[in-house]
Amino acid sequence: MAAKSEWPELMGKPAEQARQQIGADFPEITVHVVPEDSMVTMDFNEQRVRLFVKDGKVVREPRRG
């Protein structure tokens, strides 16, 4: 079974709740919470998930990378 790579169910959820859920399911992943319009590097990192947030809520589908 392939590891989960996307979390559409976390859209609109509070950032801290989303971070905790991903961390509980995959403790090896580093979760970064960033403002929705932040500039970020384009490198792919299987052990990273970025949570793009606005007003404390997830506004883009979280995914590995």
Long-range contacts (C-beta under 8 A, 24 or more apart in sequence): 3-64, 5-63, 5-64, 5-65, 6-61, 6-62, 6-63, 6-64, 7-49, 7-61, 7-62, 7-63, 8-61, 10-51, 10-58, 10-61, 10-62, 11-58, 11-59, 11-60, 11-61, 12-57, 12-58, 12-59, 13-57, 13-58, 14-56, 14-57, 14-58, 15-51, 15-53, 15-56, 15-57, 15-58, 18-51, 18-58, 18-62, 19-51, 22-49, 22-62, 29-64, 36-60
